[in-house]
Amino acid sequence: MTIVTKAGLAAATLAVAALITPAGAADLGGSIKDGYAAPLPVVHGGGAGPCYFRADVGGSVSRDPDTKWPVYNERFDGDNNNNNTVDSHEVWYEFAGDDVRNVEMENTWLVDVGAGCGSGSRGLRGEATFTFRGDRKLDGEPNFYEGSIVGEPVGTPREVLDDPLHTNVKSYALMFNAFYDMGNFGGFVPYVGAGVGAAYHMVDEVSFTGNPNLINRIEGDKTLSFAWAAMAGVGYQISDRAIIDLGYRYIDMGDAESGRVDSAGFVNPAVKIHDIAAHEFKVGLRYHFGGDRAAVYEPLK
């Protein structure tokens, strides 16, 4: 009885398999005898992740900064002892002013590197960038320093000359920026943004030309200053992960100043440079990383 039962179950199983096999093949789009094989899953990369690295190059068009260097000149108070020589007790000091006139700061190149994350082609995006800038020569004309008159004969004439002050300034900036991407318009994504951070200035030695009373060089110095920026631009997606970025930035990098000791060891007022700012134009690449990956079924070819 047991052998008959087992034989019956085996036969029933074979019969059910014979009935459902054609139906199952038809559900997949054909039958095995037609040479059709079920498609295999093909893994496709999903959209690029929201975070990216960036690199930019461009030009920095400098604004002429407000520059100060106070000048005090000796004034003769009368030949009290009638020796026809200016003595130290016979002079007083007159403030000639601290405005440096006709200031010009050169333009320079820049390189940006950074990283950020965003919400897509519409919405907020944040990033941190570090900017390298080349040297910028600064020239200006402070009020004329007439030199000491102590020990000179009374009535010695003075010669007034211009164009005495020269130095170089190099600036770096670490900025934290926030952007609003306005949406995708045929592949173009315009944006606006603002940023805050810090600027590190390196002021070179200050030299004077054209003034025989200023033959020494004042030492340079380094300054850390608050910086802010306003930005606008447009990105264009050239692949799933890469975006070309054309941008404009107005940046104010705060103040810098020279040292005070000159090459002869005398202490002088520092040359102070206020509102170091620039209009900057740059082109760069944003490369997105991360993102999900999805399995999609496709017909075999």
C-alpha positions in Angstrom: 0.0 0.0 0.0 2.9 2.3 0.8 4.6 1.7 -2.5 1.4 2.4 -4.5 0.8 5.7 -2.6 4.4 6.9 -3.2 4.1 6.1 -6.9 0.8 8.0 -7.2 2.3 11.1 -5.6 5.2 11.1 -7.9 3.0 10.8 -10.9 0.8 13.7 -9.7 3.9 15.9 -9.2 5.1 15.3 -12.8 1.7 16.0 -14.1 1.4 19.4 -12.3 4.9 20.4 -13.5 4.0 19.6 -17.1 0.9 21.7 -16.9 2.5 24.9 -15.3 5.8 24.9 -17.2 4.3 26.3 -20.5 2.2 28.8 -18.7 5.2 30.1 -16.7 7.2 30.4 -19.9 4.4 32.3 -21.6 4.3 34.7 -18.7 8.0 35.5 -19.3 7.2 36.3 -22.9 7.8 33.0 -24.7 8.6 29.4 -24.3 11.8 27.6 -23.8 11.4 25.8 -27.1 11.4 29.3 -28.8 14.9 29.9 -27.6 13.8 32.7 -25.2 15.7 33.2 -21.9 14.5 35.3 -19.0 16.3 38.7 -18.9 19.0 39.3 -16.3 19.1 42.3 -14.1 21.4 45.2 -15.3 22.8 47.5 -12.6 22.6 51.2 -13.6 24.3 54.0 -11.6 21.7 56.3 -10.0 21.9 60.1 -9.9 25.1 61.6 -8.6 25.3 62.3 -4.9 24.5 65.7 -3.4 28.2 66.4 -2.4 31.0 67.6 -4.6 34.6 68.7 -4.9 35.4 71.9 -6.8 38.3 73.7 -8.4 38.3 77.1 -10.1 40.8 79.4 -11.8 40.2 83.1 -12.7 41.2 86.7 -12.3 40.9 89.1 -9.4 40.3 92.8 -10.4 41.5 94.8 -7.4 39.8 97.8 -6.0 42.2 100.5 -4.9 42.2 100.3 -1.1 42.0 103.2 1.3 45.6 103.5 2.5 47.0 105.5 5.4 50.5 106.5 6.6 50.7 109.5 9.0 53.4 112.1 8.4 54.7 114.6 10.9 57.1 117.4 9.8 59.4 119.5 11.9 58.7 123.2 12.1 61.3 125.8 13.2 60.3 127.8 16.2 62.9 130.6 15.9 66.6 130.9 16.4 66.4 131.6 20.1 70.2 131.4 20.8 71.1 133.2 17.5 73.6 130.5 16.4 72.0 130.4 12.9 71.4 126.6 13.5 68.2 124.7 14.1 68.4 123.1 17.6 66.1 120.4 18.8 64.5 122.6 21.4 63.6 125.1 18.6 61.3 122.7 16.6 57.8 121.5 16.9 55.9 118.8 14.9 53.1 119.5 12.5 50.7 116.7 11.4 50.8 116.8 7.5 48.0 114.1 7.2 47.7 110.4 6.8 45.9 110.0 3.5 47.9 108.2 0.8 46.8 109.6 -2.6 46.7 108.1 -6.0 46.7 104.5 -4.6 46.8 101.8 -7.2 46.7 98.0 -6.6 47.5 95.6 -9.4 45.1 92.8 -10.5 46.1 89.2 -10.1 45.2 85.5 -10.7 43.3 83.2 -8.3 42.9 79.5 -7.7 39.9 78.1 -5.7 39.6 74.6 -4.2 36.7 73.4 -2.0 33.9 71.0 -1.2 30.2 71.3 -0.7 26.8 69.7 -0.7 23.5 70.7 -2.2 19.8 69.6 -2.6 19.8 69.4 -6.4 19.2 71.9 -9.2 16.8 73.9 -7.1 17.3 74.7 -3.4 20.1 75.5 -1.0 23.7 74.5 -1.3 26.7 75.1 1.1 30.4 74.8 0.6 33.8 75.7 2.0 36.6 77.1 -0.2 40.2 78.1 0.1 41.5 80.7 -2.4 45.1 81.4 -3.4 45.9 84.8 -5.0 49.1 86.1 -6.5 51.1 89.2 -5.4 49.5 92.5 -6.0 51.8 95.6 -6.2 50.5 98.6 -4.3 51.7 102.2 -5.1 50.7 105.5 -3.6 51.7 109.0 -2.6 51.6 109.9 1.1 52.1 113.4 2.3 55.6 114.5 1.8 58.0 113.9 4.7 60.5 116.7 4.8 63.1 115.0 7.0 64.7 116.4 10.1 65.9 120.0 10.1 67.7 119.7 13.5 71.4 120.7 13.0 70.8 122.4 9.6 71.5 126.1 9.0 68.4 128.3 9.4 66.5 128.8 6.1 67.7 125.6 4.3 65.3 125.1 1.4 63.2 121.9 1.0 62.5 119.9 -2.2 59.0 118.4 -2.5 58.7 115.2 -4.5 55.9 112.7 -5.2 55.5 108.9 -5.7 57.4 107.5 -2.7 55.5 104.5 -1.4 55.6 100.9 -2.8 54.8 97.4 -1.4 53.3 94.1 -2.4 50.3 92.3 -0.9 49.5 88.6 -1.1 46.1 87.4 0.2 44.6 84.0 1.0 41.0 83.4 2.1 39.1 80.6 3.7 35.3 81.1 3.0 32.1 79.4 4.1 29.5 80.0 1.4 25.7 79.5 1.0 24.0 79.4 -2.4 20.5 79.2 -3.8 20.2 77.2 -7.0 17.2 78.6 -9.0 16.3 75.6 -11.1 17.3 73.8 -14.3 16.7 75.7 -17.5 17.7 73.6 -20.4 20.7 72.3 -18.5 21.7 75.7 -17.1 21.3 76.3 -13.3 21.7 79.9 -12.3 22.6 80.7 -8.6 23.2 83.5 -6.1 25.1 83.2 -2.9 27.0 84.9 0.0 29.9 83.9 2.2 31.9 84.8 5.3 35.3 83.8 6.4 38.8 84.9 7.1 41.6 86.5 4.9 45.3 86.2 5.6 47.4 89.0 4.2 51.1 89.1 3.8 52.4 92.7 3.3 55.9 92.9 1.9 58.5 95.6 2.9 57.5 99.2 2.2 60.0 101.2 0.1 60.1 104.8 -0.8 61.4 106.3 -4.1 61.7 109.8 -5.2 62.1 111.2 -1.7 65.7 111.5 -0.4 64.4 111.8 3.2 63.0 108.2 3.0 65.8 105.9 2.1 65.1 103.1 4.6 62.6 100.3 4.1 59.9 99.5 6.6 59.5 95.8 7.4 56.5 93.8 6.3 53.9 92.0 8.4 51.1 89.4 8.4 47.5 90.2 9.2 44.4 88.0 9.7 41.1 89.8 8.9 37.4 89.1 8.5 36.2 88.6 4.9 32.8 88.5 3.3 31.6 87.9 -0.3 28.5 88.1 -2.6 28.3 85.8 -5.6 26.3 84.9 -8.7 26.8 82.5 -11.6 25.5 79.6 -13.6 26.3 75.9 -13.7 26.0 73.6 -16.7 25.8 69.9 -16.3 28.1 68.1 -18.7 27.7 64.6 -17.3 26.0 62.7 -14.4 28.7 63.9 -12.1 30.4 67.0 -13.6 29.2 70.6 -13.7 31.0 73.5 -15.4 30.6 76.6 -13.2 31.0 80.2 -14.4 31.0 82.6 -11.5 31.4 86.2 -10.3 32.3 87.1 -6.8 32.7 90.5 -5.0 34.9 89.9 -2.0 36.0 92.3 0.8 39.0 90.9 2.6 39.3 93.5 5.3 42.5 95.2 6.4 46.2 94.7 6.4 49.3 96.6 7.6 53.0 96.7 7.5 55.4 96.5 10.4 57.0 99.5 12.0 60.7 99.0 12.3 62.8 100.1 9.3 66.0 98.8 7.9 68.0 101.3 10.1 66.2 100.2 13.3 64.0 103.3 13.6 60.4 102.9 14.6 57.9 104.3 12.2 54.1 104.5 11.9 52.7 101.4 10.1 51.3 101.6 6.6 47.7 100.6 7.0 45.7 99.2 4.1 41.9 99.3 4.5 39.1 97.5 2.6 41.1 95.2 0.4 38.4 94.2 -2.1 38.1 92.8 -5.6 35.7 91.8 -8.4 36.6 88.2 -9.3 35.6 86.2 -12.3 36.3 82.4 -12.4 35.6 79.2 -14.3 35.7 75.8 -12.6 34.4 72.3 -12.3 32.2 70.7 -9.7 32.6 67.0 -9.5 29.8 65.1 -7.6 30.5 61.9 -5.8 28.4 59.2 -4.0 24.8 58.6 -5.1 22.7 55.4 -5.2 22.7 52.5 -7.7 19.6 50.7 -8.9 19.0 47.3 -10.6 16.8 47.6 -13.7 15.6 44.8 -15.8 16.2 45.2 -19.6 15.5 42.9 -22.5 18.5 41.0 -23.8 20.0 42.2 -27.1 
